[in-house]
């Protein structure tokens, strides 16, 4: 599984020492179990250890994104930006 997150996200994970633990992984299995109408233990048993480690990395990046958003000082834009090509 390729991570959907970029290198800067992973840099924040490292800089802030953000990690995913077994409880975080368990919560992810529970979400997946609800989606597929299965038991979390069934989901967990189907996923190889390497994939679980990748999932933990992605969860840590999600936590980093939440950290950045929590730290952000969002202000209202003073002008409208035009992103369309001319």
DRENPA-3360 file (N, C-alpha, C; in nm, 2 decimals, always signed):
BEGIN
1 = XXXXXXXX = +0.08/-0.12/+0.00/+0.00/+0.00/+0.00/+0.09/+0.12/+0.00 ~ +0.07/+0.21/-0.10/+0.14/+0.33/-0.10/+0.07/+0.43/-0.01 ~ +0.15/+0.51/+0.06/+0.09/+0.61/+0.14/+0.03/+0.72/+0.06 ~ -0.08/+0.78/+0.10/-0.14/+0.89/+0.03/-0.09/+1.02/+0.08 ~ +0.01/+1.02/+0.17/+0.06/+1.14/+0.23/+0.20/+1.17/+0.18 ~ +0.23/+1.30/+0.18/+0.36/+1.34/+0.12/+0.47/+1.34/+0.22 ~ +0.59/+1.36/+0.17/+0.71/+1.37/+0.25/+0.70/+1.48/+0.36 ~ +0.65/+1.60/+0.33/+0.64/+1.70/+0.43/+0.56/+1.65/+0.55;
9 = XXXXXXXX = +0.45/+1.58/+0.52/+0.37/+1.52/+0.63/+0.45/+1.43/+0.72 ~ +0.53/+1.35/+0.65/+0.61/+1.25/+0.73/+0.72/+1.33/+0.81 ~ +0.77/+1.44/+0.76/+0.87/+1.52/+0.83/+0.81/+1.58/+0.96 ~ +0.68/+1.62/+0.95/+0.61/+1.66/+1.07/+0.60/+1.55/+1.17 ~ +0.57/+1.43/+1.13/+0.56/+1.31/+1.21/+0.69/+1.30/+1.29 ~ +0.80/+1.30/+1.22/+0.93/+1.28/+1.28/+0.97/+1.40/+1.37 ~ +0.95/+1.52/+1.33/+0.98/+1.64/+1.41/+0.91/+1.65/+1.54 ~ +0.78/+1.61/+1.53/+0.69/+1.62/+1.65/+0.69/+1.49/+1.73;
17 = XXXXXXXX = +0.76/+1.39/+1.68/+0.76/+1.25/+1.74/+0.62/+1.20/+1.76 ~ +0.55/+1.20/+1.65/+0.41/+1.15/+1.65/+0.41/+1.01/+1.61 ~ +0.34/+0.93/+1.69/+0.33/+0.78/+1.66/+0.19/+0.73/+1.67 ~ +0.16/+0.62/+1.60/+0.04/+0.55/+1.62/+0.06/+0.43/+1.71 ~ -0.03/+0.41/+1.80/-0.01/+0.29/+1.89/-0.11/+0.18/+1.85 ~ -0.11/+0.07/+1.93/-0.20/-0.04/+1.90/-0.34/+0.00/+1.91 ~ -0.37/+0.09/+2.01/-0.51/+0.14/+2.02/-0.56/+0.21/+1.90 ~ -0.47/+0.29/+1.84/-0.51/+0.36/+1.72/-0.54/+0.26/+1.60;
25 = XXXXXXXX = -0.45/+0.16/+1.60/-0.47/+0.06/+1.49/-0.60/-0.02/+1.52 ~ -0.63/-0.05/+1.64/-0.75/-0.12/+1.68/-0.88/-0.03/+1.64 ~ -0.87/+0.10/+1.66/-0.98/+0.19/+1.62/-1.00/+0.18/+1.47 ~ -0.89/+0.18/+1.39/-0.90/+0.17/+1.25/-0.96/+0.04/+1.21 ~ -0.93/-0.07/+1.27/-0.99/-0.20/+1.24/-1.14/-0.19/+1.27 ~ -1.18/-0.13/+1.38/-1.32/-0.11/+1.41/-1.40/-0.04/+1.30 ~ -1.33/+0.07/+1.25/-1.40/+0.15/+1.15/-1.42/+0.06/+1.02 ~ -1.31/-0.01/+0.99/-1.32/-0.10/+0.87/-1.42/-0.21/+0.89;
33 = XXXXXXXX = -1.43/-0.26/+1.01/-1.53/-0.37/+1.04/-1.67/-0.32/+1.02 ~ -1.69/-0.19/+1.06/-1.83/-0.14/+1.04/-1.86/-0.12/+0.90 ~ -1.76/-0.08/+0.82/-1.78/-0.06/+0.68/-1.82/-0.19/+0.61 ~ -1.75/-0.29/+0.65/-1.76/-0.42/+0.58/-1.85/-0.52/+0.65 ~ -1.92/-0.47/+0.76/-2.01/-0.55/+0.84/-1.94/-0.68/+0.88 ~ -1.82/-0.67/+0.94/-1.75/-0.78/+0.99/-1.70/-0.75/+1.14 ~ -1.64/-0.85/+1.20/-1.58/-0.83/+1.33/-1.44/-0.76/+1.31 ~ -1.40/-0.68/+1.40/-1.27/-0.61/+1.39/-1.16/-0.72/+1.40;
41 = XXXXXXXX = -1.18/-0.82/+1.48/-1.08/-0.93/+1.48/-1.06/-1.00/+1.35 ~ -1.17/-1.01/+1.27/-1.16/-1.07/+1.14/-1.08/-0.99/+1.05 ~ -1.11/-0.86/+1.05/-1.03/-0.76/+0.97/-0.88/-0.77/+1.01 ~ -0.86/-0.76/+1.14/-0.72/-0.77/+1.18/-0.65/-0.89/+1.14 ~ -0.72/-1.00/+1.14/-0.66/-1.13/+1.10/-0.63/-1.14/+0.95 ~ -0.70/-1.06/+0.87/-0.68/-1.07/+0.73/-0.56/-0.98/+0.68 ~ -0.51/-0.89/+0.76/-0.41/-0.79/+0.72/-0.27/-0.84/+0.77 ~ -0.18/-0.85/+0.67/-0.05/-0.89/+0.70/+0.02/-0.79/+0.79;
49 = XXXXXXXX = +0.12/-0.83/+0.87/+0.19/-0.74/+0.96/+0.26/-0.63/+0.89 ~ +0.31/-0.65/+0.77/+0.37/-0.53/+0.70/+0.27/-0.43/+0.67 ~ +0.15/-0.47/+0.63/+0.04/-0.38/+0.60/+0.00/-0.30/+0.73 ~ +0.00/-0.37/+0.84/-0.04/-0.31/+0.97/+0.06/-0.20/+1.00 ~ +0.19/-0.22/+0.98/+0.29/-0.12/+1.00/+0.27/+0.00/+0.91 ~ +0.24/-0.03/+0.79/+0.21/+0.09/+0.69/+0.08/+0.16/+0.74 ~ -0.01/+0.09/+0.79/-0.13/+0.16/+0.85/-0.10/+0.25/+0.96 ~ -0.01/+0.20/+1.05/+0.04/+0.28/+1.17/+0.11/+0.41/+1.12;
57 = XXXXXXXX = +0.19/+0.40/+1.02/+0.26/+0.51/+0.96/+0.15/+0.61/+0.91 ~ +0.05/+0.57/+0.84/-0.05/+0.66/+0.78/-0.13/+0.72/+0.89 ~ -0.16/+0.64/+1.00/-0.23/+0.70/+1.11/-0.15/+0.81/+1.18 ~ -0.02/+0.79/+1.19/+0.07/+0.89/+1.25/+0.06/+1.02/+1.17 ~ +0.06/+1.00/+1.04/+0.06/+1.12/+0.95/-0.08/+1.19/+0.96 ~ -0.19/+1.11/+0.98/-0.32/+1.17/+1.00/-0.31/+1.25/+1.13 ~ -0.25/+1.20/+1.23/-0.24/+1.27/+1.36/-0.15/+1.40/+1.34 ~ -0.05/+1.39/+1.26/+0.03/+1.51/+1.23/-0.05/+1.62/+1.16;
65 = XXXXXXXX = -0.13/+1.58/+1.07/-0.22/+1.68/+1.00/-0.31/+1.74/+1.10 ~ -0.37/+1.66/+1.19/-0.46/+1.72/+1.29/-0.38/+1.81/+1.38 ~ -0.26/+1.78/+1.41/-0.17/+1.86/+1.49/-0.15/+2.00/+1.43 ~ -0.12/+1.99/+1.30/-0.09/+2.12/+1.22/-0.22/+2.20/+1.22 ~ -0.33/+2.14/+1.19/-0.46/+2.21/+1.19/-0.49/+2.27/+1.32 ~ -0.46/+2.20/+1.43/-0.49/+2.26/+1.56/-0.40/+2.38/+1.59 ~ -0.28/+2.38/+1.53/-0.18/+2.48/+1.56/-0.20/+2.60/+1.46 ~ -0.28/+2.58/+1.36/-0.29/+2.69/+1.26/-0.37/+2.81/+1.31;
73 = XXXXXXXX = -0.33/+2.92/+1.26/-0.40/+3.05/+1.29/-0.47/+3.09/+1.16 ~ -0.59/+3.05/+1.15/-0.66/+3.07/+1.02/-0.73/+3.21/+1.03 ~ -0.70/+3.29/+0.93/-0.76/+3.42/+0.92/-0.84/+3.43/+0.79 ~ -0.93/+3.53/+0.78/-1.01/+3.55/+0.67/-0.93/+3.61/+0.55 ~ -0.95/+3.56/+0.43/-0.88/+3.61/+0.32/-0.92/+3.76/+0.29 ~ -0.82/+3.84/+0.25/-0.85/+3.98/+0.23/-0.88/+4.01/+0.09 ~ -0.85/+3.91/+0.00/-0.89/+3.93/-0.14/-0.92/+3.79/-0.20 ~ -1.00/+3.79/-0.31/-1.03/+3.66/-0.37/-0.92/+3.63/-0.47;
81 = XXXXXX = -0.88/+3.50/-0.47/-0.77/+3.45/-0.56/-0.83/+3.39/-0.68 ~ -0.77/+3.41/-0.79/-0.82/+3.35/-0.92/-0.73/+3.25/-0.96 ~ -0.77/+3.12/-0.95/-0.68/+3.01/-0.99/-0.70/+2.96/-1.13 ~ -0.79/+3.02/-1.20/-0.81/+2.97/-1.34/-0.70/+3.02/-1.43 ~ -0.67/+2.93/-1.53/-0.57/+2.96/-1.63/-0.62/+3.07/-1.72 ~ -0.53/+3.16/-1.76/-0.57/+3.27/-1.85/-0.50/+3.25/-1.98;
% end
